[in-house]
Amino acid sequence: MPEKQSYVAVNFFVRAILGFAMIFFINKFLASNDISLSVGLNPVTFVTSGVLGTPGVALLYGITFYQGL
């Protein structure tokens, strides 16, 4: 059982860190193209990208886009 718990924890942190990197680079790309759509780097986005992965990052940008309408 401890092996599974460590696997889940490592998987969460890898997805969260990769999600943070994706958000950072997407924000930089959008800013360089003068698009004022950005997702903040905070604990909520960390948990969202850690739990949901790449679809979570897309969800965050979808929510941000929807708020900007």
Secondary structure, 3 states (H helix, E strand, C coil): CHHHHHHHHHHHHHHHHHHHHHHHHHHHHHHHCCCCCCCCCCHHHHHHHHHHCHHHHHHHHHHHHHHCC
